[in-house]
Amino acid sequence: MSFLYEFWNFLKIRKKFWLLPILIMLIIFGGLIVLSQGSAVAPFIYTLF
């Protein structure tokens, strides 16, 4: 949890709030790939890329 606290402080101090949407999208796509491994949803995921 200290990593998240330090990352949030970095964003506040450096005014780099534009990094948040990028980070959120990376987390969503990463979770989607992990959850779709070996499932019936996998062919639909691959068509996105």
Phi, psi and omega in degrees: 000335180293330177298315180296321179295316179293321178296318178297318177296321176300314180296320181293313185290316184273355180057047180251052182290346178291346178285337183299311179299324178296314180296318180296318180294322177297320179293318180296313180294322177296316177296322179296318179293318180295317182288335184268359179297119176075020179247176180284350181276344187306316180298330179284329177292318183293334179287341177290331183255000000 
